[in-house]
Amino acid sequence: MPKKNVTRRHFLAASTVPVAAALTSTPTTAYGAAGKDSGKLAVLGGKPVRKIDLSCKWPLWGKKDEEMTLAALRSGTWSRSKIVREFEKKFAKMMGAKRCIGTNCGTHSLFTALAALDIGGGDEVITTPYTFVATIQAILLHDALPVFVDTDPDTFMINPDKIEEKITENTRAILPVHLEGEVCHMDKIKAIAKKHNLKVVEDACQGHMAEWKGKNTGTLGDLGCFSFQNSKDITCGEGGAILGDDDELMDRCFSIHNFGRAHGSVKGWGLPVLGYKARMAEYQASILIPALDRVEAQHKKMTDNHKYLVSKLEQIPGIVPRKSYPETTAIGFYTFSFRYKKEHFNGASRSQFLKALRAEGVGFHAGGGPGDQHNHAINKSDSYLEKTLTGKTFSKIYSKERLDSYRRMCDCPDNDQLFTEYVGCGGKQIFLNTKKDMDDIYNAVLKVYENRDQLAKV
C-alpha cells in the first residue's frame, strides 16, 4: 500500500466516527424475495423482489456536528475565519496536498481555478461532454470555448487517446472530470499536457476519496477542485475547495476568491487583481470538519458493497458496469451506473427494462440525455450552450467561421452511444445499505433478464 494512503488512513483513524460495518452474509438465490411468483415480472402482476426503497438517510450527522455548528453560530463570526482555516489545513493533510482554499461552492472553485490560470476570451479548454453543467459554465463564464473530447466506452471518462486531435493553437488547459467517483487516466493526460505546455485542472467535485496509484484525485494536476454540495460524500450543503502545491498559483486563487486583494506573492496596493467573492463561511467549515472524521469508514463500507454488487451484476448478460483503469487504486461514490445492452434482453428498450426493474423495487433510471438536470451530454445541450455561442459576448469575441468550426468539433459519437445505453441510480447512498440490499438489486436485474421474453408486454 502506498505510503501516502497509509498516512491518510492513520490520520483519519484517530477521529473516525464509527459507521456500521458492511454485512458479510452470503448471496441469496435469485428471486429470494419473489417466491412462487419469481417467474412473472412484478410489472405484469408478479411479486416484486423488494418493496422497501433503497434510499438511505443522507446527509449524516451527529452530536459533534451540532456542537461545532452551534459554536460557530455563537461565536458571532460567521464569515471566513479560524474554523475555515482549520478545515483547510485538515482537508489538505487528508488529501495529501500542500495547500487548500475553501470556497462557497464547487462551481466557484472551478471558476477561481480557471481565473488564476488567466483563461479568457479566445482560449479553449479541453474537457468531457459527460459532466455536470458547472464544469462547462466555469469555462463559458470566462468567455472561453469548452472543447469536447469523446468518452471512453469502458470507464465513461474523457478518452485520453482522443485528446491530442482536439488540441489547437488556442488550447490553454485540460479539465478532466472524475465523474461519478471514477478516475480519469491521469498519466496520459499529464503527459499530453506536458508535451503541449498546458495546465491541468481536475474537476474532482464528484471524486472524493478516489485515488490514482494511491494518490488522491485533486492532487494530480496543477489545481484540483471539489464540491461539498448536499449530495457529495463530504458535504455541508453547499461548499467547495481548491487544492494545489504551487504557492504562487494558490496565492492567485486566494486573491481572486477574496475580491482580488493582495495575498502572499500577489502584491500591490488595493486590489492588484480582478477578483470576486467566493469565500467559505465559518458555519460551512464547522459542518465539514466532523464530516472528514467519518468519511473513511463510510468510504470503506461503500467500497465493499460496490465491489460485491459489481461482481454479481457483471455475470448477467447485457449488463456492463462502468470499469476502472488498472491504475485506479480507489474510486469515489456519487452515482452507480452501467450500460444496458438490449440485444441480450430480446431487443427490449431501455425504458421497458427500467419500468420492469422499478416494479421489482429497484429505482434505477436512464440518465445523461440533454434534459437530465444532473450529469449529462453537455455537447448536445442546446438549452444554454448554443444560446451562449450566439449571444452578445461570444458573437463579438469569435468570428462566425470560428464558431462554425468549433461546432463541428463537438461531435462525440461514443458519448452519444453511451447515453442510449446508460442506466444509473439516483445516489451513492445505496452502498451505505447492507449486502442483502445488494443481493436484492442483483436479484431484481437477474429476474428481469431471465424473464426478458415478457418485456415485450411491458
Secondary structure as GFF3:
##gff-version 3
##sequence-region A 1 458
A	DSSP	alpha_helix	3	13	.	.	.	ID=ss1
A	DSSP	three_ten_helix	35	37	.	.	.	ID=ss2
A	DSSP	three_ten_helix	42	44	.	.	.	ID=ss3
A	DSSP	alpha_helix	63	75	.	.	.	ID=ss4
A	DSSP	alpha_helix	82	95	.	.	.	ID=ss5
A	DSSP	beta_strand	99	103	.	.	.	ID=ss6
A	DSSP	alpha_helix	106	116	.	.	.	ID=ss7
A	DSSP	beta_strand	124	127	.	.	.	ID=ss8
A	DSSP	beta_strand	130	131	.	.	.	ID=ss9
A	DSSP	alpha_helix	133	140	.	.	.	ID=ss10
A	DSSP	beta_strand	145	148	.	.	.	ID=ss11
A	DSSP	three_ten_helix	160	162	.	.	.	ID=ss12
A	DSSP	three_ten_helix	164	166	.	.	.	ID=ss13
A	DSSP	beta_strand	171	174	.	.	.	ID=ss14
A	DSSP	three_ten_helix	179	181	.	.	.	ID=ss15
A	DSSP	alpha_helix	186	196	.	.	.	ID=ss16
A	DSSP	beta_strand	199	203	.	.	.	ID=ss17
A	DSSP	beta_strand	211	212	.	.	.	ID=ss18
A	DSSP	beta_strand	215	216	.	.	.	ID=ss19
A	DSSP	beta_strand	223	227	.	.	.	ID=ss20
A	DSSP	beta_strand	240	244	.	.	.	ID=ss21
A	DSSP	alpha_helix	247	257	.	.	.	ID=ss22
A	DSSP	alpha_helix	282	313	.	.	.	ID=ss23
A	DSSP	beta_strand	319	321	.	.	.	ID=ss24
A	DSSP	beta_strand	328	330	.	.	.	ID=ss25
A	DSSP	beta_strand	337	340	.	.	.	ID=ss26
A	DSSP	three_ten_helix	342	345	.	.	.	ID=ss27
A	DSSP	alpha_helix	350	359	.	.	.	ID=ss28
A	DSSP	beta_strand	376	377	.	.	.	ID=ss29
A	DSSP	three_ten_helix	378	380	.	.	.	ID=ss30
A	DSSP	pi_helix	382	386	.	.	.	ID=ss31
A	DSSP	alpha_helix	387	389	.	.	.	ID=ss32
A	DSSP	alpha_helix	392	397	.	.	.	ID=ss33
A	DSSP	alpha_helix	400	408	.	.	.	ID=ss34
A	DSSP	alpha_helix	413	421	.	.	.	ID=ss35
A	DSSP	beta_strand	422	424	.	.	.	ID=ss36
A	DSSP	three_ten_helix	428	432	.	.	.	ID=ss37
A	DSSP	alpha_helix	435	450	.	.	.	ID=ss38
A	DSSP	three_ten_helix	452	457	.	.	.	ID=ss39
###
